[in-house]
Amino acid sequence: YEKQSSSNYMVHFAKIGNIHDVRNAYQKNDEKTIKAIKLSILKAAIIGANMMAKGHNVLVHCSDGWDRTAQVTALIKMLSDRYYHTLSGF
């Protein structure tokens, strides 16, 4: 289910590496993989924030639900809330 959509929903598969991929990349100092994982998380958050800005509900679900889910949803919140775009919010 790479990318599915209908008039009622859209599914976006972000291909974010799991915690084991991240740990292995850091242990090997694999900058290319680390950068790809960071960009995947950021891209997923931007898509979620853009959908929310358009008035849509957003559901974030990652396969194991504990590392990537929290990272993506926290970034969506930060991108969506103007307070975090200020010095005092930073």
Phi and psi restraints in degrees (value plus and minus 20) as a CYANA .aco file:
   2 GLU   PHI     -75.8   -35.8
   2 GLU   PSI     -83.4   -43.4
   3 LYS   PHI    -168.5  -128.5
   3 LYS   PSI      97.1   137.1
   4 GLN   PHI    -144.4  -104.4
   4 GLN   PSI     132.2   172.2
   5 SER   PHI    -179.0  -139.0
   5 SER   PSI     140.8   180.8
   6 SER   PHI    -169.3  -129.3
   6 SER   PSI    -190.7  -150.7
   7 SER   PHI     -91.9   -51.9
   7 SER   PSI     -35.6     4.4
   8 ASN   PHI    -125.0   -85.0
   8 ASN   PSI     -40.0     0.0
   9 TYR   PHI    -176.8  -136.8
   9 TYR   PSI     144.3   184.3
  10 MET   PHI    -158.6  -118.6
  10 MET   PSI     115.5   155.5
  11 VAL   PHI    -131.3   -91.3
  11 VAL   PSI     108.4   148.4
  12 HIS   PHI    -144.0  -104.0
  12 HIS   PSI      99.6   139.6
  13 PHE   PHI    -115.1   -75.1
  13 PHE   PSI      94.7   134.7
  14 ALA   PHI    -107.7   -67.7
  14 ALA   PSI     -32.0     8.0
  15 LYS   PHI      36.2    76.2
  15 LYS   PSI      25.8    65.8
  16 ILE   PHI    -106.7   -66.7
  16 ILE   PSI     107.7   147.7
  17 GLY   PHI     -81.8   -41.8
  17 GLY   PSI     128.9   168.9
  18 ASN   PHI    -100.7   -60.7
  18 ASN   PSI    -199.6  -159.6
  19 ILE   PHI     -80.6   -40.6
  19 ILE   PSI     -51.7   -11.7
  20 HIS   PHI     -89.9   -49.9
  20 HIS   PSI     -58.3   -18.3
  21 ASP   PHI     -82.9   -42.9
  21 ASP   PSI     -61.4   -21.4
  22 VAL   PHI     -84.4   -44.4
  22 VAL   PSI     -68.5   -28.5
  23 ARG   PHI     -79.8   -39.8
  23 ARG   PSI     -65.5   -25.5
  24 ASN   PHI     -82.2   -42.2
  24 ASN   PSI     -60.4   -20.4
  25 ALA   PHI     -84.1   -44.1
  25 ALA   PSI     -62.0   -22.0
  26 TYR   PHI     -88.3   -48.3
  26 TYR   PSI     -58.6   -18.6
  27 GLN   PHI     -85.4   -45.4
  27 GLN   PSI     -55.2   -15.2
  28 LYS   PHI    -108.3   -68.3
  28 LYS   PSI     -22.9    17.1
  29 ASN   PHI      34.3    74.3
  29 ASN   PSI      23.7    63.7
  30 ASP   PHI    -107.1   -67.1
  30 ASP   PSI      66.2   106.2
  31 GLU   PHI     -80.4   -40.4
  31 GLU   PSI     -55.3   -15.3
  32 LYS   PHI     -83.2   -43.2
  32 LYS   PSI     -65.7   -25.7
  33 THR   PHI     -88.4   -48.4
  33 THR   PSI     -61.6   -21.6
  34 ILE   PHI     -79.5   -39.5
  34 ILE   PSI     -65.7   -25.7
  35 LYS   PHI     -83.4   -43.4
  35 LYS   PSI     -61.4   -21.4
  36 ALA   PHI     -83.0   -43.0
  36 ALA   PSI     -61.1   -21.1
  37 ILE   PHI     -85.1   -45.1
  37 ILE   PSI     -65.2   -25.2
  38 LYS   PHI     -80.0   -40.0
  38 LYS   PSI     -63.8   -23.8
  39 LEU   PHI     -86.9   -46.9
  39 LEU   PSI     -55.5   -15.5
  40 SER   PHI     -84.6   -44.6
  40 SER   PSI     -62.2   -22.2
  41 ILE   PHI     -84.9   -44.9
  41 ILE   PSI     -65.1   -25.1
  42 LEU   PHI     -84.1   -44.1
  42 LEU   PSI     -63.0   -23.0
  43 LYS   PHI     -81.5   -41.5
  43 LYS   PSI     -64.2   -24.2
  44 ALA   PHI     -81.5   -41.5
  44 ALA   PSI     -61.0   -21.0
  45 ALA   PHI     -87.1   -47.1
  45 ALA   PSI     -59.8   -19.8
  46 ILE   PHI     -84.5   -44.5
  46 ILE   PSI     -62.6   -22.6
  47 ILE   PHI     -80.6   -40.6
  47 ILE   PSI     -66.1   -26.1
  48 GLY   PHI     -82.1   -42.1
  48 GLY   PSI     -64.3   -24.3
  49 ALA   PHI     -84.7   -44.7
  49 ALA   PSI     -60.2   -20.2
  50 ASN   PHI     -84.9   -44.9
  50 ASN   PSI     -60.3   -20.3
  51 MET   PHI     -84.5   -44.5
  51 MET   PSI     -62.0   -22.0
  52 MET   PHI     -84.1   -44.1
  52 MET   PSI     -59.5   -19.5
  53 ALA   PHI     -82.9   -42.9
  53 ALA   PSI     -46.5    -6.5
  54 LYS   PHI    -107.1   -67.1
  54 LYS   PSI     -17.9    22.1
  55 GLY   PHI      70.4   110.4
  55 GLY   PSI      -8.4    31.6
  56 HIS   PHI    -111.0   -71.0
  56 HIS   PSI     131.4   171.4
  57 ASN   PHI     -99.0   -59.0
  57 ASN   PSI     127.5   167.5
  58 VAL   PHI    -147.6  -107.6
  58 VAL   PSI     111.0   151.0
  59 LEU   PHI    -136.5   -96.5
  59 LEU   PSI     104.1   144.1
  60 VAL   PHI    -130.2   -90.2
  60 VAL   PSI     105.7   145.7
  61 HIS   PHI    -160.2  -120.2
  61 HIS   PSI     102.3   142.3
  62 CYS   PHI    -131.7   -91.7
  62 CYS   PSI     134.1   174.1
  63 SER   PHI     -73.9   -33.9
  63 SER   PSI     -62.8   -22.8
  64 ASP   PHI    -119.9   -79.9
  64 ASP   PSI     -36.9     3.1
  65 GLY   PHI      55.6    95.6
  65 GLY   PSI      -7.5    32.5
  66 TRP   PHI    -141.8  -101.8
  66 TRP   PSI     -54.5   -14.5
  67 ASP   PHI    -118.8   -78.8
  67 ASP   PSI     -74.5   -34.5
  68 ARG   PHI     -90.0   -50.0
  68 ARG   PSI     -57.0   -17.0
  69 THR   PHI     -79.3   -39.3
  69 THR   PSI     -68.1   -28.1
  70 ALA   PHI     -85.0   -45.0
  70 ALA   PSI     -60.1   -20.1
  71 GLN   PHI     -85.7   -45.7
  71 GLN   PSI     -66.1   -26.1
  72 VAL   PHI     -87.1   -47.1
  72 VAL   PSI     -65.3   -25.3
  73 THR   PHI     -87.3   -47.3
  73 THR   PSI     -56.4   -16.4
  74 ALA   PHI     -84.1   -44.1
  74 ALA   PSI     -61.9   -21.9
  75 LEU   PHI     -86.0   -46.0
  75 LEU   PSI     -58.8   -18.8
  76 ILE   PHI     -78.9   -38.9
  76 ILE   PSI     -64.8   -24.8
  77 LYS   PHI     -80.7   -40.7
  77 LYS   PSI     -64.7   -24.7
  78 MET   PHI     -86.8   -46.8
  78 MET   PSI     -57.9   -17.9
  79 LEU   PHI     -92.2   -52.2
  79 LEU   PSI     -50.0   -10.0
  80 SER   PHI    -106.2   -66.2
  80 SER   PSI     -46.0    -6.0
  81 ASP   PHI    -118.3   -78.3
  81 ASP   PSI      95.8   135.8
  82 ARG   PHI     -79.3   -39.3
  82 ARG   PSI     -44.8    -4.8
  83 TYR   PHI     -77.1   -37.1
  83 TYR   PSI     -57.2   -17.2
  84 TYR   PHI     -97.2   -57.2
  84 TYR   PSI     -22.1    17.9
  85 HIS   PHI    -114.4   -74.4
  85 HIS   PSI     -16.1    23.9
  86 THR   PHI    -129.8   -89.8
  86 THR   PSI     146.0   186.0
  87 LEU   PHI     -82.8   -42.8
  87 LEU   PSI     -62.0   -22.0
  88 SER   PHI     -88.1   -48.1
  88 SER   PSI     -49.3    -9.3
  89 GLY   PHI     -99.3   -59.3
  89 GLY   PSI     -36.7     3.3
